[in-house]
Amino acid sequence: MAPTPTPASLRARPEDGDAVTLRARLRAGALTAQDALRACEARIDAVEPWIHAWVDRDPQPARARAAALDAAPGGVRAHPGLLAGLPIALKDLIDTRDWPTACGSPLRAGRRPARDARIVERLLDQGAVPAGKTVTTEFGYFQPGPTANPWNPAHTPGGSSSGSAAAVAAGMVTLALGTQTAGSLIRPAAYCGVWALKPTFERYPLDGVQGLSPSMDTLGWMARSADDLELLRCALDRTPWAPLPPVNTTQRPTLRWSLTHEWPLMSPEGAATFHAGLQRLREAGLSLQEWVLPDAMKGLFDAQRTIMAREAAQTLAVELRDHRDQLGTALQQLLDSGRSVSDADDAAARALADTGRRTLDALLADCDALLVPGAPGEAPAGLTATGDPAFSRVWNLLGRPCVQIPGLLGPHGLPVGLQLVGRCGQERALLSAAKAIGHCLTLTA
């Protein structure tokens, strides 16, 4: 193996570009689908030995798909799909015929699904070129895989969408699918310094996607810009695509911000960086008004944990009964605790969640979005844990769309996330506000 590269060389480079730029080059005929895939494979070969983002990337299916796109009449330029020729990574909870789907567990090792998940079918209809499967934690819970953070390989990339976040952050792909039940998109994206969209609950089908908690499991994705997130949203919605509006210096989003009830779980460095980020946004001209979460929302953190544990115990009941010794300790503990949740406790948690949704919707009626922390701080050192999803649990329980916005660095030079929470079904508006915030962070960096 070559000498260990510097962390800076493991992160995405300017020449890696983003999905919108790559798409423009493909549409202009400056690149073929095979050119784009070769560049993707070259970058993977260069950095994967240190990042370990992929669990299976047999190149033949992707190469065959790219070649077919180029060989079709008019080539990739003539394909009607919004994603024609774009390589994309898929979290290993998502069924694919071309690669096994092991769900991060030895129980599923080598499992070859008979058909693609519905979301993969949509990607293929849009001309995307899946490049392989990325590492997930065990069944989307806490037991980590081998993936390292491209900002510093001695630190976790977060989870459970570990490989997807790292693959985007390292410049291996411009787009990657993941899932979230507690904080599995927002947290790893925050730790790896990339953009992520956790859409409105139930907006996209989960057929063929391994779940953990059906009332909260949500498909989402990571990218290198807000416009990339919007491009993939339009592709999956099968709607026309237009870039997000340019950032307007006179018409800025109306924002509220909150420390949230989980603020005591912030690290001192994370807290200082969050406040510094707010100040940078004010200096850039954004109007920010603090919102103190009402007492009615105090129990939502525990409500999320209660519902998730009970549903996980139901989802993985057979695995717990027949293969307990092959499950990680943390997952065993979750499932055991879920089996002990009473009907009354479950009902109380769900009633509180309903109250929280009404409370949040009332707040968002007179502002564009709510700005909150995305993670407790910088990515923790070590690869034996994936960090705390504390700052995503509540918003995932409430089912509202969330965007992770990169641009802040903590005292150790690692990313610190900002999370933007929006209205149900208003992903484009939320992404527009997020783009403005990202722009302002760049202006004041």
C-alpha positions in Angstrom: 0.0 0.0 0.0 1.2 3.5 -0.8 2.1 5.8 2.1 -0.8 7.0 4.2 -2.2 10.2 2.5 -2.9 13.4 4.4 -6.5 13.9 5.5 -6.8 16.8 3.1 -6.0 14.5 0.2 -8.7 12.1 1.3 -11.5 14.7 1.0 -13.3 15.6 -2.1 -11.2 17.9 -4.4 -12.5 20.8 -6.5 -12.0 18.8 -9.7 -14.4 16.1 -8.3 -17.2 18.7 -8.8 -20.8 18.1 -7.8 -23.7 16.3 -9.4 -25.1 19.3 -11.2 -21.8 20.1 -12.8 -21.2 16.5 -13.8 -24.6 16.3 -15.3 -24.0 19.4 -17.4 -20.8 17.9 -18.8 -22.6 14.7 -19.7 -25.5 16.6 -21.3 -23.0 18.7 -23.3 -21.2 15.7 -24.6 -18.0 16.6 -22.8 -18.1 13.2 -21.0 -19.7 9.8 -21.7 -21.3 7.7 -19.0 -18.2 5.5 -19.1 -15.9 8.5 -18.6 -17.9 9.5 -15.5 -17.8 6.0 -14.1 -14.0 5.6 -14.8 -13.4 8.9 -12.9 -15.5 7.6 -10.0 -13.6 4.2 -10.0 -10.3 6.0 -10.1 -11.1 8.1 -7.1 -12.4 5.1 -5.2 -9.2 3.2 -6.0 -7.1 6.1 -4.7 -8.8 6.6 -1.3 -10.9 3.5 -0.4 -7.9 1.7 1.2 -8.1 4.3 4.0 -11.8 5.1 4.1 -13.5 1.7 3.7 -16.8 3.2 2.5 -17.9 0.3 0.4 -19.1 -3.2 1.3 -19.5 -4.4 -2.3 -18.5 -2.6 -5.4 -18.1 -5.3 -8.1 -17.6 -3.0 -11.0 -19.2 -5.1 -13.8 -22.9 -4.1 -13.3 -22.0 -0.4 -13.3 -19.7 -0.7 -16.3 -22.4 -2.6 -18.2 -25.0 0.0 -17.4 -22.7 2.9 -18.4 -21.8 1.2 -21.6 -25.5 0.6 -22.5 -26.2 4.3 -21.9 -23.4 5.3 -24.2 -24.4 2.8 -26.9 -28.1 3.8 -27.0 -29.2 6.1 -29.9 -27.9 9.6 -29.1 -25.8 8.3 -26.2 -26.2 9.4 -22.7 -27.1 12.9 -23.9 -30.4 11.6 -25.4 -31.5 9.8 -22.3 -34.6 11.5 -20.8 -33.7 10.8 -17.2 -32.4 13.6 -15.0 -29.6 11.4 -13.6 -28.4 9.9 -16.9 -24.8 8.7 -16.5 -24.4 9.9 -12.9 -22.7 7.3 -10.6 -24.5 6.9 -7.2 -23.8 5.0 -4.1 -26.5 2.9 -2.3 -26.6 2.1 1.4 -26.4 -1.6 2.1 -29.9 -1.7 3.6 -31.3 -1.1 0.1 -32.0 -4.2 -2.0 -30.2 -4.6 -5.3 -30.1 -7.4 -7.8 -26.6 -6.5 -8.9 -25.0 -6.8 -5.5 -25.8 -8.6 -2.2 -27.7 -6.7 0.5 -26.2 -7.8 3.9 -27.6 -5.0 6.1 -24.4 -4.8 8.0 -25.1 -8.2 9.6 -23.6 -11.7 9.3 -27.1 -13.0 9.3 -27.6 -11.6 5.8 -24.1 -12.1 4.4 -24.3 -12.9 0.7 -28.1 -12.4 0.5 -29.0 -11.7 -3.1 -32.4 -10.0 -3.5 -34.6 -11.2 -6.4 -35.4 -7.7 -7.4 -34.3 -4.1 -6.8 -35.9 -1.9 -4.2 -38.5 0.4 -5.7 -36.3 3.4 -5.1 -33.5 1.8 -7.1 -36.0 1.1 -9.9 -36.7 4.9 -9.9 -33.0 5.7 -10.1 -32.5 3.3 -13.0 -35.5 4.8 -14.9 -33.8 8.2 -14.5 -30.5 6.8 -16.0 -28.4 6.7 -12.8 -25.5 4.3 -12.6 -25.4 2.6 -9.2 -21.7 2.0 -8.4 -22.1 -0.4 -5.5 -23.2 -0.8 -1.9 -21.9 1.4 1.0 -21.3 0.3 4.6 -24.1 0.5 7.1 -24.2 -0.2 10.8 -25.9 -3.4 11.8 -29.5 -3.2 10.7 -29.2 0.6 10.7 -28.5 0.7 14.5 -25.3 1.4 16.4 -22.8 -1.4 15.7 -20.3 0.3 13.3 -18.6 -1.1 10.2 -15.0 -0.3 9.2 -15.7 3.1 7.6 -13.4 6.1 8.6 -14.1 9.8 8.3 -12.3 11.4 5.3 -11.6 14.5 7.4 -9.5 12.4 9.8 -9.5 8.6 9.4 -9.0 8.2 13.2 -12.5 9.6 13.7 -15.9 8.0 13.1 -17.9 9.1 10.0 -21.1 8.6 12.1 -23.9 6.2 11.3 -25.9 4.4 10.2 -25.3 5.7 6.7 -21.6 5.6 7.3 -20.3 4.6 3.9 -22.7 6.9 2.0 -21.5 10.0 3.9 -17.8 9.0 3.6 -18.1 8.2 -0.1 -19.5 11.7 -0.9 -17.1 13.5 1.5 -14.1 11.7 -0.1 -15.2 12.6 -3.7 -15.9 9.0 -4.7 -19.4 9.8 -5.8 -21.5 13.0 -6.0 -24.7 11.4 -4.7 -25.4 8.6 -2.2 -28.6 7.2 -0.8 -29.1 6.5 2.9 -31.8 6.0 5.5 -32.7 7.6 8.8 -34.7 6.3 11.8 -33.1 8.5 14.5 -30.1 10.4 13.1 -28.6 8.1 10.4 -28.5 10.7 7.6 -28.0 14.1 9.4 -25.4 12.9 11.9 -22.9 11.3 9.5 -23.4 14.1 7.0 -22.6 16.6 9.8 -19.5 14.6 10.8 -18.3 14.3 7.2 -19.1 17.9 6.2 -21.5 17.1 3.3 -25.1 18.1 2.5 -28.0 15.8 3.3 -31.7 15.8 2.9 -34.0 13.8 5.2 -37.3 14.2 3.4 -40.8 14.3 4.8 -41.8 10.9 6.4 -43.4 8.5 3.8 -42.6 10.7 0.8 -40.6 7.9 -0.8 -41.3 4.1 -0.9 -39.4 1.8 1.4 -40.3 -1.4 -0.5 -37.1 -3.4 -0.5 -35.4 -1.3 2.1 -34.6 -2.9 5.5 -36.3 -1.0 8.2 -36.1 -0.7 11.9 -39.0 1.4 13.0 -41.8 1.7 10.4 -43.3 4.9 11.8 -40.0 6.7 11.5 -37.8 4.9 8.8 -37.2 7.5 6.1 -35.2 7.3 2.9 -32.8 10.2 2.1 -29.6 11.2 0.4 -26.3 13.0 0.6 -24.5 15.3 -1.9 -22.0 18.1 -2.2 -24.5 21.0 -2.7 -28.0 22.0 -2.0 -28.7 22.0 -5.8 -27.5 18.4 -6.0 -30.0 17.4 -3.3 -32.7 19.1 -5.3 -31.7 17.4 -8.5 -32.1 14.0 -6.9 -35.4 15.0 -5.3 -36.8 16.0 -8.7 -35.6 12.8 -10.3 -37.2 10.6 -7.6 -40.4 12.7 -7.8 -40.3 12.4 -11.6 -40.8 16.2 -11.9 -39.0 18.8 -14.1 -35.8 20.0 -12.6 -34.6 23.6 -12.2 -31.7 24.8 -10.1 -32.7 26.3 -6.8 -33.1 30.1 -7.0 -29.9 32.1 -6.8 -29.2 33.5 -3.3 -30.9 36.9 -3.2 -29.3 39.6 -1.0 -32.5 41.4 -0.5 -34.9 38.5 0.0 -33.6 36.2 2.7 -35.3 33.4 4.5 -37.1 34.1 7.7 -35.5 31.8 10.3 -36.0 30.8 13.9 -33.3 29.0 15.8 -33.4 26.9 19.0 -30.9 25.3 21.3 -33.5 22.5 21.8 -34.2 20.6 25.0 -31.2 18.3 24.1 -28.7 21.2 24.4 -27.0 19.7 27.6 -25.8 16.9 25.3 -23.8 19.3 23.2 -20.0 19.2 23.7 -18.5 22.5 24.8 -16.7 22.8 21.5 -19.9 22.0 19.5 -21.8 24.6 21.5 -19.2 27.3 20.9 -19.1 26.4 17.1 -22.9 26.5 16.9 -23.0 30.0 18.4 -20.2 31.1 16.2 -22.2 29.9 13.2 -25.2 31.9 14.3 -23.0 35.0 14.6 -21.6 34.4 11.1 -25.1 34.2 9.7 -26.1 37.5 11.4 -23.0 39.2 10.0 -24.0 38.0 6.6 -27.4 39.7 7.0 -29.7 36.9 7.9 -32.5 37.7 10.4 -32.5 35.1 13.2 -35.0 34.9 16.0 -34.6 32.5 18.9 -37.4 30.1 19.7 -37.4 28.4 23.1 -39.1 25.0 22.7 -42.2 24.8 24.9 -42.5 22.3 27.7 -45.0 20.3 25.6 -42.0 19.2 23.5 -39.8 18.1 26.4 -40.6 14.5 26.3 -40.2 14.0 22.6 -36.6 12.7 22.8 -37.7 9.9 25.1 -40.9 9.3 23.0 -38.7 8.7 20.0 -36.6 6.1 21.8 -39.7 4.4 23.2 -41.5 4.0 19.8 -38.3 3.1 18.0 -37.4 0.4 20.5 -40.9 -1.2 20.5 -41.1 -1.2 16.7 -37.5 -2.5 16.3 -38.4 -5.4 18.6 -41.3 -6.3 16.4 -39.3 -5.8 13.1 -36.4 -8.0 14.2 -38.3 -10.4 16.4 -37.3 -13.5 14.4 -33.6 -12.4 14.4 -33.7 -11.9 18.2 -35.5 -15.2 18.9 -33.4 -17.4 16.5 -30.0 -15.7 16.3 -29.5 -13.6 19.4 -25.8 -14.5 19.6 -25.2 -13.2 16.1 -26.6 -9.7 17.0 -24.5 -6.9 18.4 -24.8 -6.1 22.1 -26.3 -2.7 21.5 -28.9 -4.1 19.2 -29.8 -6.9 21.6 -30.3 -4.3 24.3 -32.5 -2.2 22.1 -34.7 -5.1 21.2 -34.9 -6.3 24.7 -36.0 -2.9 25.9 -38.5 -2.7 23.1 -40.2 -5.9 24.2 -40.8 -4.4 27.6 -42.6 -1.3 26.4 -46.2 -1.4 27.5 -49.2 -0.5 25.3 -49.8 2.5 27.6 -46.2 3.8 27.3 -46.4 3.4 23.5 -49.7 5.2 23.3 -48.4 8.0 25.5 -45.3 8.4 23.3 -47.4 8.6 20.2 -49.8 11.1 21.7 -46.9 13.3 22.6 -45.5 13.0 19.1 -48.8 14.2 17.7 -48.7 17.2 20.1 -45.2 17.9 19.0 -46.2 17.9 15.3 -48.9 20.4 15.9 -46.6 22.6 18.0 -43.9 22.6 15.3 -46.4 23.3 12.5 -47.7 26.3 14.4 -44.2 27.7 14.7 -43.4 27.1 11.0 -46.6 28.9 10.0 -44.8 32.3 10.3 -41.2 31.4 9.3 -39.5 29.5 6.6 -37.5 27.1 8.8 -36.1 26.3 12.2 -32.3 26.1 12.6 -31.0 23.7 15.2 -27.8 21.7 15.9 -27.1 18.7 13.6 -24.9 16.8 16.0 -23.3 17.3 19.4 -20.1 18.6 17.9 -17.2 17.2 15.9 -17.0 13.5 15.0 -15.7 11.6 18.1 -12.3 9.9 17.9 -12.2 6.1 17.2 -14.2 3.8 15.0 -15.9 1.7 17.7 -18.9 4.0 18.0 -20.8 6.3 15.7 -21.7 9.2 17.9 -24.9 10.4 19.4 -28.1 11.0 17.3 -29.6 13.2 20.0 -30.1 16.2 17.8 -32.0 14.3 15.1 -34.3 12.1 17.2 -37.0 14.6 17.8 -37.2 16.0 14.2 -37.3 12.5 12.8 -40.1 11.5 15.2 -42.1 14.5 14.0 -41.6 13.4 10.3 -40.7 16.9 9.0 -38.0 17.4 6.3 -34.5 18.3 7.5 -31.4 19.4 5.7 -27.8 19.2 7.0 -25.8 22.2 6.0 -22.0 22.0 6.0 -19.7 25.0 6.5 -18.7 25.1 10.1 -15.4 23.7 11.6 -14.7 22.9 15.2 -11.5 23.6 17.1 -9.9 20.3 15.8 -10.6 21.2 12.2 -13.5 18.7 11.8 -17.0 19.7 10.6 -19.8 20.7 12.9 -23.4 20.4 11.5 -26.2 22.9 11.2 -29.7 21.3 10.7 -32.6 23.1 9.1 -36.2 21.8 9.8 -39.0 22.7 7.5 -42.7 22.1 6.6 -44.2 18.8 5.5 -43.8 18.3 1.7 -41.9 21.6 1.2 -38.5 20.2 0.4 -37.7 22.7 -2.4 -38.5 25.7 -0.2 -36.4 24.1 2.6 -33.5 23.5 0.3 -33.7 27.1 -1.0 -33.4 28.4 2.6 -30.5 25.9 3.3 -28.7 27.1 0.2 -28.9 30.7 1.4 -27.5 29.7 4.8 -24.7 27.8 3.1 -23.9 30.8 1.0 -23.8 33.1 4.0 -21.4 30.7 5.8 -19.1 30.8 2.8 -19.2 34.6 2.7 -18.1 34.9 6.3 -15.7 32.0 6.5 
